[in-house]
């Protein structure tokens, strides 16, 4: 599912208040990190990650895109060394999930 710009803006606003829970260090992106990200996305839907300075293989954009592909999530934003990923949870009840704004289609006269 591709996020619209309004949905991306909504998720960026929500991401301002959350803490960074993923850190990509010199080990890079391995099975453990992917599992950790996958579990966090299922529990929280929106997670923030960071690429540490000792990682020479990845920049934040590349790490976010690779992790998003591995976890079937969407890259919401990348700023500096930090990135935000989103994936709708299927284990949470519908009323506990993040409710994304809907795009209103303009009606043709």
The 8 nearest C-alpha neighbors of each residue, nearest first, counted from 0:
[[1, 2, 73, 72, 86, 3, 71, 87],
 [0, 2, 3, 73, 6, 4, 72, 7],
 [3, 1, 6, 7, 0, 4, 73, 5],
 [4, 2, 6, 5, 7, 1, 102, 8],
 [3, 5, 7, 6, 8, 2, 9, 102],
 [6, 4, 8, 7, 3, 9, 100, 102],
 [5, 7, 9, 3, 8, 4, 100, 99],
 [6, 8, 4, 10, 5, 9, 75, 11],
 [9, 7, 11, 5, 6, 10, 4, 12],
 [8, 10, 6, 12, 7, 11, 5, 13],
 [9, 11, 13, 7, 12, 8, 14, 6],
 [12, 10, 14, 8, 13, 9, 7, 15],
 [13, 11, 9, 10, 14, 15, 8, 16],
 [12, 14, 10, 11, 15, 16, 9, 17],
 [13, 15, 11, 17, 16, 12, 10, 45],
 [16, 14, 13, 12, 17, 11, 18, 10],
 [15, 17, 14, 13, 18, 12, 11, 19],
 [18, 16, 14, 15, 19, 47, 13, 46],
 [19, 17, 20, 47, 16, 46, 14, 15],
 [18, 20, 47, 48, 21, 17, 49, 46],
 [19, 21, 48, 47, 18, 22, 46, 49],
 [22, 20, 48, 19, 49, 47, 23, 36],
 [21, 23, 49, 48, 50, 24, 51, 20],
 [22, 24, 50, 27, 51, 49, 21, 28],
 [25, 23, 51, 54, 26, 27, 53, 22],
 [24, 26, 54, 27, 53, 23, 55, 51],
 [25, 27, 24, 28, 23, 29, 54, 56],
 [28, 26, 25, 23, 24, 29, 54, 56],
 [29, 27, 32, 26, 23, 33, 30, 66],
 [28, 30, 32, 31, 27, 33, 26, 34],
 [29, 31, 33, 32, 34, 28, 35, 69],
 [32, 30, 34, 33, 29, 35, 28, 36],
 [31, 33, 35, 29, 34, 30, 28, 36],
 [32, 34, 36, 30, 35, 31, 37, 29],
 [35, 33, 37, 31, 32, 36, 38, 30],
 [34, 36, 32, 38, 33, 37, 31, 39],
 [37, 35, 39, 33, 34, 38, 40, 32],
 [36, 38, 34, 40, 39, 35, 70, 33],
 [39, 37, 41, 35, 40, 36, 34, 42],
 [40, 38, 36, 42, 41, 37, 43, 35],
 [41, 39, 44, 37, 43, 42, 38, 36],
 [40, 42, 88, 38, 39, 44, 43, 37],
 [41, 43, 39, 40, 44, 38, 88, 91],
 [42, 44, 40, 45, 39, 41, 46, 88],
 [45, 43, 40, 86, 87, 85, 88, 41],
 [46, 44, 85, 43, 84, 40, 86, 47],
 [47, 45, 84, 83, 40, 85, 48, 44],
 [48, 46, 83, 19, 82, 20, 84, 21],
 [49, 47, 21, 19, 82, 81, 22, 20],
 [48, 50, 81, 22, 80, 51, 23, 21],
 [49, 51, 23, 80, 59, 22, 24, 81],
 [50, 52, 24, 53, 54, 23, 49, 22],
 [51, 53, 54, 50, 55, 24, 80, 25],
 [52, 54, 51, 25, 24, 55, 50, 23],
 [55, 53, 25, 24, 52, 56, 51, 57],
 [54, 56, 57, 53, 25, 52, 58, 27],
 [55, 57, 54, 58, 27, 25, 62, 53],
 [58, 56, 62, 55, 61, 54, 59, 50],
 [57, 59, 61, 60, 62, 50, 80, 56],
 [58, 60, 80, 62, 61, 50, 63, 81],
 [61, 59, 63, 62, 58, 77, 64, 82],
 [60, 62, 64, 63, 58, 59, 57, 65],
 [61, 63, 59, 65, 60, 64, 57, 66],
 [64, 62, 66, 60, 61, 65, 67, 59],
 [63, 65, 67, 61, 66, 62, 68, 60],
 [66, 64, 68, 62, 67, 63, 61, 69],
 [65, 67, 69, 63, 68, 64, 62, 70],
 [68, 66, 72, 64, 70, 65, 69, 71],
 [67, 69, 71, 65, 66, 70, 64, 72],
 [68, 70, 66, 67, 71, 65, 33, 72],
 [69, 71, 67, 72, 68, 37, 66, 33],
 [72, 70, 68, 67, 69, 73, 86, 66],
 [71, 73, 67, 86, 70, 85, 84, 68],
 [72, 74, 85, 84, 67, 75, 86, 71],
 [73, 75, 84, 76, 83, 67, 63, 85],
 [76, 74, 83, 84, 7, 73, 85, 11],
 [77, 75, 83, 82, 74, 78, 11, 84],
 [76, 78, 82, 81, 60, 83, 59, 79],
 [79, 77, 81, 80, 82, 76, 59, 60],
 [78, 80, 81, 77, 59, 82, 58, 60],
 [79, 81, 59, 50, 49, 78, 82, 58],
 [82, 80, 49, 78, 79, 48, 77, 59],
 [83, 81, 77, 48, 76, 47, 49, 78],
 [82, 84, 47, 75, 76, 46, 74, 48],
 [85, 83, 74, 46, 75, 73, 45, 72],
 [86, 84, 45, 73, 44, 72, 75, 74],
 [87, 85, 72, 44, 40, 88, 73, 45],
 [86, 88, 44, 89, 85, 96, 41, 97],
 [89, 87, 41, 90, 44, 91, 86, 42],
 [88, 90, 91, 87, 41, 92, 93, 96],
 [89, 91, 88, 92, 41, 42, 93, 87],
 [92, 90, 89, 88, 95, 93, 96, 42],
 [91, 93, 95, 94, 90, 96, 89, 88],
 [94, 92, 96, 95, 91, 89, 97, 98],
 [93, 95, 92, 96, 97, 98, 91, 88],
 [96, 94, 92, 93, 91, 97, 98, 88],
 [97, 95, 93, 94, 98, 91, 92, 88],
 [98, 96, 99, 95, 44, 87, 94, 93],
 [99, 97, 96, 100, 94, 95, 93, 101],
 [100, 98, 6, 97, 101, 9, 10, 5],
 [99, 101, 6, 98, 102, 5, 9, 3],
 [102, 100, 103, 99, 6, 5, 3, 98],
 [103, 101, 104, 100, 5, 3, 6, 105],
 [102, 104, 101, 105, 106, 100, 5, 3],
 [105, 103, 106, 102, 107, 101, 108, 3],
 [104, 106, 103, 107, 108, 102, 101, 5],
 [107, 105, 104, 108, 103, 102, 101, 100],
 [106, 108, 105, 104, 103, 102, 101, 3],
 [107, 106, 105, 104, 103, 102, 101, 100]]
